[in-house]
Amino acid sequence: MMNLIAAVSLLMICSVRGFQQNPPIASTRRLTLQTSSHPRILTQQTSLFSSTQTNDSKPKNKRRGNKQYNNKKKRKREVGAGKELKNPDEVITWRFYGIDVYPDDLPSLNIDKRKEKRDGSNVPSERSYLTPPVISSLLSRLRIKSEEATDGLPSILQDARVVRRSLDARRRKGSDPKYTYVIDIDLTRQAARKLGLAPQSGKMEILDDKKMKGQDDDIANNAEDSQAKPRIVIVGAGPAGLFCALSLASSGLCTPILLERGQPVETRGKSIGALIHRRCVDPESNFSFGEGGAGTWSDGKLTTRIGRNSGSVRYVLETLVKYGAPERILVEGAPHLGTDNLVRLLRNMREDLRELGGEIHFGTKATKYLIEDGKIRGVEAECVEVNERTKSKLIDSEAREHESFRTFYGDAVVLATGHSARDVYEELYKAGVELEPKGFAVGFRIEHPQRLINEIQYGKDWGGRVFTKRPSTDTVNTEHFEKLSEGTEESHQGTLPVASYRLATDKAFDGEQNRGAYSFCMCPGGQIVPSSTEEGELCINGMSFSNRDSLWANSALVVTVSQDDPILDKYRSHGCLAGLEFQRDIERKAYELGGMNMTVPVQRLTDYVNGVVSSSIPASSYRLGAISAPLHEIYPKPLYNALSYAITEHFEKQMPGFLFEDALLHGVETRTSSPLRLVRNRTTLQAGGVDNLYPAGEGAGFAGGIVSAAVDGLVVANAIKAKFLTGDGDGNGNAFKSSKSIGFDY
């Protein structure tokens, strides 16, 4: 027994000595603060604790050690280590996503937008946004020590530019809002290898040197000797029509003839004033018709679904900046212009278009499309008097020879009317142009106090850090959050933009099936305006000025209607125009509910979902007056059911507090998009069955907003140049080529 105990003891002693000579390799991962000026950036570091190994003592887990070594070799191969670089000094551009900075580190961004550029500064926005905290966050991503940077950027980087900045205000537990940047950096191939850069989806990528341009250079070069310039008639001076005309005129190869039924912006403003103050609707000059289209008196949103960083979108934004838009739209993740900026910008575009040889005819309503043998020859138009002011003089149509009717002949016609030009659809339908119904959406405008949206989106800690530079609005917001935070000290110094929101669900149950329901064209710090184009009808829209400094936030709340929806059955006698007649019917009901004097019918949101008329109503931004009405009865029952279900079962859960007693529904929002689409050949972009007729933009069913409509106008312009100037009948010469509709279907 004693011998057995002695043997066991000796074995234990040997084991301990073996452990001391060959301890196991341990690996721990810990979070450490990066040594930089940015206090909140966290980076991961890995520490390996192991003793020095001798040739005679090898790791116990030899296979594991070899695996780790092989993985390191694999990572080196992924970044090109060990290979001879071709053109090591060639400068390439890398795009980095997800560079995060917290608002408290950006106090200098609390600027008055109305005073931008007044100090004479010529620093472009893409560099003015590259502040020290942003650079610090970028260097952390690149694993460059901050002390290596001199004058902002380290020598290893040739240049850096902010491409996009977005606010991430999602309410995660214990998290603050943060700004997320997309940044381009220029560096040599050798420097990229030294930093160990490798493309990673959603994190970093190498940019293609080829940048999409607004003009097709090949087309221009092939047609320089063309003597007879094609005359292109463009109907509609909205984004699609304007960008199409500018593209054609700037090429020097075509003469665009732009026809606009409405007035130039300076006269259009007077028509809108008459509507607001005297309730007089001018059917040709209003919130929907006139220079710039419906987007002129709107929020001027420049967001789009066709790629925020794509070459075509970038070209449109740069063109807007060229004509007077603030440079921040090139950087901001949710850029907007505001009505005040659009008015100045449009006048500049108009004068430049004329200097390039284009023609513009305001007060000119196309009434008939001249189609012979399957080919369009031009349009007939009714003309009214126009007063137009340029930078140097007032152009009075009474001083010129005035004609009530004119015919405009052209080699091609671009149809770029907006979705409110219902008479155009009816005329095309009679002329035999191919039309097809498409889905659309209808509903209401919802209005909340802006301070409530700030609270819901940013929380009590951050909602008070919203400033518009309008004292009365800022005072209301500050006092609201002081009451909520009574007894606590303010802990933040950064500022946030006026809060907005986006809501959507595809499970809005109408009693029999699910429909789509969503918010649309949200206008923070905005107001609700009438967008009617005919007497006896009432529809509304939202708008904001560039500073978004009103006391209210409004948005459309709409439900989808498909082209074969049973609720359209009673309108089927109108053929493919059934959706148009449905919209008209709803707008007439709204007009009657409002008292037939442009007063808007309203209902508290809480009363709407309960199906009762509001006994009292809160204040509204709608300036023509509001009256309590049973909005829950205006739409067919399935649409009421679907929207009520979406509000109570989805929107309130997505934004707790959205179903608020003082939230006020305004009726009605019916023109979110066109219920029709002109059939368009995907290759030639010409209308089905009619040669040389080019549908374009939102009204034709191929866009959904200012930017996408402008891009579609460029697509059509280059297709026209390809056909008429190079003999390419398929229209394949366009730089902004699109294989499908740019717009969206519901």
Buried (B, 14 or more C-beta within 10 A) or exposed (E): EEEEEEEEEEEEEEEEEEEEEBEEBEEEEEEEEBEBBBEBBEEEEEEEEEEEEEEEEEBEEEEEBEEEEEEEEEEEEEBBEEEEEEEEEEEBBBBBBBBBBBBBBBEEBBEEBEEBEEEEEEEBBBBBBBBBBBBBBBBBBBEBEBEEBEEEBBEBBBEBBBBBBBBBBEBEEEEBBBBBBBBBBBBBBBBBBEBBBBEEEEEBBEBEEEEBEBBBEEBBEBBEEBEEBBBBBBBBBBBBBBBBBBBBBBBBBBBBBBBBBBBBBBBBBEBBEBBBEEEEBBBBBBBBBBBBBBBBBBBBBBBBEBEBEBBBBBBBBBBBBEBBBBBBBBBBBBBBBBBBBBBEBBBBBBBBBBEBBBBBBBBBBBBBBBBEEEEBBBBBBBBBBBBBBEEEEEBEBEEEEEEEEEEBEBBBBBBBBBBBBBBBBBBBBEBEBBBEBBBBBBBBBBBBBBBBBBBBBBBEBBBBBBBBBBEEBBEBBBEBBEEBBEEEEEEBEBBBBBBBBEBBBEEBBBEEEBBBBBBBBBBBBBBBBBBBBBEEBBBBBBBBBBBBBBBBBBBBBBBBBBBEBEBBEEBEEBEBBBBBBBBBBBBBBBBBBBEEEBBBBBBBBBBBBEEEBBEEBBEBBBBBBBEBBBBBBBBBEBBBBBBBBBBEEBBBEBBEEBBBEBBBBBBBBBBBBBBBBBBBBEEBBBBBBBBBBBBBBBBBBBBBBBBBBBBBBBBBBBBBBBBBBBEBEEBBBBBBBBEEBBBBBB
